[in-house]
């Protein structure tokens, strides 16, 4: 009986932890923005898109200094299309080049663009 209870507790712990960073501490709008970012990456021409660790996710508000560095598929975005309430969603391990920095609208959760990695 004790072994069964321990196994059930361990299974529940592993199941909860497998949900990843994406599920903990984020609003529904932020979760939607992360999902939209992941879809954008999978459909992108990013050279490292298949090597990006999609379980490693950080989200924060964009800074005014970053506004000038945001691009979309065609060109650099006008700073007027962005505001400091928009989100920077970093997906992947930033210690190398296998990550993406996505910019999402904080109201619609849509991907507005990305910050290229140098």
C-alpha positions as CSV (number, residue, x, y, z in Angstrom):
1,X,0.0,0.0,0.0
2,X,2.8,2.4,0.9
3,X,4.7,1.7,-2.3
4,X,1.5,2.4,-4.3
5,X,1.0,5.7,-2.6
6,X,4.7,6.7,-3.2
7,X,4.4,5.8,-6.8
8,X,1.2,7.8,-7.2
9,X,2.8,10.8,-5.5
10,X,5.9,10.6,-7.7
11,X,3.9,10.2,-10.9
12,X,1.8,13.3,-10.0
13,X,5.0,15.3,-9.2
14,X,6.5,14.3,-12.6
15,X,3.3,15.1,-14.4
16,X,3.0,18.5,-12.9
17,X,6.7,19.3,-13.6
18,X,6.4,18.2,-17.2
19,X,4.0,21.1,-17.9
20,X,7.1,23.3,-18.1
21,X,7.7,27.0,-17.5
22,X,5.0,28.0,-20.0
23,X,2.2,26.9,-17.7
24,X,3.4,28.4,-14.4
25,X,3.0,32.0,-13.4
26,X,1.6,33.2,-16.8
27,X,-1.7,34.8,-17.6
28,X,-3.8,33.2,-20.3
29,X,-2.8,36.0,-22.7
30,X,0.9,35.3,-22.1
31,X,0.3,31.6,-22.7
32,X,-1.4,32.5,-25.9
33,X,1.5,34.7,-26.9
34,X,4.0,31.9,-26.1
35,X,1.9,29.5,-28.3
36,X,1.8,32.0,-31.1
37,X,5.6,32.5,-30.8
38,X,6.2,28.7,-31.0
39,X,4.0,28.5,-34.1
40,X,5.9,31.4,-35.6
41,X,9.2,29.8,-35.0
42,X,8.2,26.4,-36.4
43,X,7.0,28.1,-39.6
44,X,10.0,30.5,-39.8
45,X,13.2,30.5,-41.8
46,X,15.3,30.7,-38.6
47,X,18.4,28.6,-39.2
48,X,18.3,27.2,-35.6
49,X,14.5,26.6,-35.3
50,X,14.9,22.9,-35.0
51,X,17.5,23.2,-32.3
52,X,15.7,25.6,-30.1
53,X,14.7,24.2,-26.7
54,X,11.0,25.1,-26.7
55,X,10.6,24.2,-23.0
56,X,12.9,27.0,-21.9
57,X,10.8,30.2,-22.0
58,X,11.2,33.6,-20.4
59,X,8.7,36.4,-20.8
60,X,9.0,40.1,-19.8
61,X,8.0,43.6,-21.0
62,X,10.0,45.2,-23.8
63,X,12.3,48.1,-22.9
64,X,12.2,51.4,-24.8
65,X,15.8,50.7,-25.9
66,X,14.8,47.4,-27.6
67,X,12.0,49.0,-29.7
68,X,14.4,50.0,-32.5
69,X,15.7,46.4,-33.0
70,X,12.4,44.6,-33.8
71,X,12.0,43.1,-37.2
72,X,9.2,41.2,-38.9
73,X,9.3,38.9,-41.9
74,X,9.7,41.8,-44.4
75,X,11.5,44.7,-42.6
76,X,12.4,46.6,-39.5
77,X,9.2,47.6,-37.7
78,X,8.4,51.2,-37.0
79,X,8.8,52.0,-33.4
80,X,5.3,53.5,-33.4
81,X,3.9,49.9,-34.0
82,X,5.2,48.9,-30.6
83,X,4.9,50.0,-27.1
84,X,6.6,49.2,-23.8
85,X,3.6,47.1,-22.7
86,X,4.5,44.5,-25.4
87,X,6.2,41.3,-24.4
88,X,9.6,39.9,-25.2
89,X,9.4,36.1,-25.2
90,X,12.8,34.4,-25.2
91,X,12.6,30.8,-26.2
92,X,15.6,28.5,-25.9
93,X,19.0,28.5,-24.4
94,X,20.6,31.9,-24.7
95,X,24.1,30.7,-24.0
96,X,24.6,29.9,-27.7
97,X,22.6,30.8,-30.9
98,X,19.8,28.2,-30.5
99,X,17.1,30.6,-29.3
100,X,14.6,33.1,-30.6
101,X,13.6,36.5,-29.2
102,X,9.9,37.1,-30.1
103,X,7.9,40.3,-29.6
104,X,4.2,39.9,-28.9
105,X,1.4,42.3,-28.4
106,X,0.3,42.3,-24.8
107,X,-3.4,42.9,-25.8
108,X,-3.9,40.5,-28.7
109,X,-1.0,38.1,-27.9
110,X,-0.1,38.2,-31.6
111,X,3.5,38.0,-32.8
112,X,4.6,41.4,-33.9
113,X,8.1,40.5,-34.8
114,X,11.5,39.3,-33.4
115,X,14.8,40.7,-32.4
116,X,17.5,39.1,-34.7
117,X,20.4,37.2,-33.0
118,X,23.8,38.4,-33.9
